[in-house]
Amino acid sequence: DTAVSQTPKYLVTQMGNDKSIKCEQNLGHDTMYWYKQDSKKFLKIMFSYNNKELIINETVPNRFSPKSPDKAHLNLHINSLELGDSAVYFCASSLALGQGIGSTEAFFGQGTRLTVV
Amino acid sequence: AQKITQTQPGMFVQEKEAVTLDCTYDTSDPSYGLFWYKQPSSGEMIFLIYQGSYDQQNATEGRYSLNFQKARKSANLVISASQLGDSAMYFCAMRPNSGGYQKVTFGTGTKLQVIP
């Protein structure tokens, strides 16, 4: 079973379209994230949710709207796609601080390569 | 604010030799966690090793060890006996422990190439 799964793996779409990326984790983690990795491989956090509650929003354009229907799912919806949105988007999850013992490393999905044309 | 610096954009190492990937960090938080991730060309992010700021001993996981020098704010990754499959991007990351804050900040990465 895949621990963190995100779909689709590849997404090619035209400018101006609206698209969604889905993410699910079966690790029982309370915290989930969305990261964006640009063409230079730089990973930047976009959002972090803890138990369905948004706790980090890193000055992401409001065209990006995360939705967490339950703590195992964190979907990313993007409106009015722009060329600059082309990147690899990673979903991740981790134990919340204080949840369990040991390290709280993030487990990543396989990434979604979004190409806007 | 926290910052992670990886000053080596690319490195080469001969197969079977050891290599050190540098990472320095800056944070005002007294308690934090440090992580290393590997990203092969296939794109997935693979967790390698973790070091807590209050851990007395340097972390080790198989061929990976973390050379943690708290006073210098450095957390270098050492890979012993390099293998061809170690060729990948390596990211250092940090997460503060204060206030339940969940932000993990990544460095810019080091591309390691293992030469046969």
Interface residues (C-beta under 8 A of the other chain):
Chain A: T31 Y33 Y35 K40 K41 F42 L43 K44 I45 S48 N50 I55 I56 V88 F90 A92 S94 A96 L97 G98 S103 T104 E105 A106 F107 F108 Q110 G111 R113
Chain B: G33 F35 Y37 Q39 G43 E44 M45 F47 Y50 G52 M89 F91 R95 N97 G100 Y101 Q102 K103 V104 T105 F106 T108 G109
